[in-house]
């Protein structure tokens, strides 16, 4: 979780005095999240995120939040490629809201929109989407950003209530798994929590009814269902390792082929006493 906070390097309150002429590039470049292996997820996103990610919980005994696992190794996001493209059906809202974030100094009573001024897509010359027009008024773009952040904050508060409910019912337990991928060293996945199935089964019927009425029981089932995606992440790492080994394997194969050709070329050809033969060499496909 601590790694996630590094997305925002220098969040500064948005103001027309400071950002009057600034513009922000919009698009689908997610390089800023390339070295993050987990990311907060809103409860409202569970139904869609379950297609792609393991949904687990991060925190401590007093505060937890759901997160999606983006990788199984430190500083690795398997869903962001070298070009910054996000390779999944659904992109978490936490990533989509960047480079903006709400900040508060009074426990959330007053929210201030901030922007990460270290974001590579920012232009002080006004390139991209302007934050303020020439009259110093908020542009339609900035208003849409505020609306998105406001909706995100509301869903965030609901997610906190759901997470707190899991703690109160003592359903969460530390999770740890060790995965063997190809011939590489085993990968240990830990530091997160998951719902204990047995404890869930032992809940009183009345409690289960309450969870069902608030859709929290569905969220729990979606979380448990998503755990199968851990295997998918392991498969992606396996493919990545295999691809990294291909150049070496090709080099070994090329060297072996070259040795065979050299040995063959070193053998003297027999000449016929009655007829001269002209040696011909077939053209190869770049191998000889």
C-alpha positions, 0 to 999 in steps of 0.5 A: 500500500505504501507504494501506491502513495508514491503515485502523487509526488507533489500534490498542490491545491488547484487555483486560478492564481497558480494554474491559470494558463496550465493545461493537462494532457489526457489519454491512456498513458499509465506509466506512472503506475508501472511499478505499483503492485497493488491499488485501492479499489472501491466497493462499487468496482468489485463487479467489474474488477473481478474479471481481471484482478484478485481483490484482497484487503490491505491495512491493519487490525483497525483500518482496512481497504480493498485493493486489487493485486496488479503484480505478485512481485515488488514494484511490478505492475503486470497490466502496464506495458512498456508503452504505458498501455493498461492491458485489462478490460477494466482500469480502477478508478484510482488510476483513472483519477490521476493526477488529481486527488482531494485533500482535507485538513479537517477529517473530510469536512472540507475537500480541496482539489489538488493536482500532482505537479510532477505529472509528465502530462502537465503543460504550463503553456496551456497544451492539452486541456486547460484548467481555467479559461482566459477569464479565470473561470473553471473550464468544462474539463475541470468541472468534470474532474471535480465531479469525478473526484466528488463521486469517487470520494462518496464511494470511498466513504461507502467502501470504508463502511463495508471494510469496517463491517468485515473487521467488526465481524472478524472475517478477515485473516492474513493471506499468504501463498507461495507460487512456483513459476517455471524454474524460477525461485518461488514467489511468496505473496503476503501482506494482505488479508482475505475473508475466512470462508469458515468464519463466513459460514458460521455467521448467524442467519440474521447477520447474513440477512443484513449483509445480503440486504446491504449488498455486502454479502455479494461483495464478499462472494465477489472477493472470494471469486476473484482469488482465482485470478492469482493463478492468472497473474502467476501465468503472466509472470511465467510467460514474461519469464519465458519470453525473457529466456527466448533470446538466450535459447535462440543464441544456444540453438544458433551456436549449435547449428553453426558448430554442425555446419563447421564440422560438415564443412571441414570434411573433405569431399571425395572426387570421382576418377571417371567424372568431374562433379561440380559442387553446388550449394543450395541457398539457405534461408539466412542460416548459412 
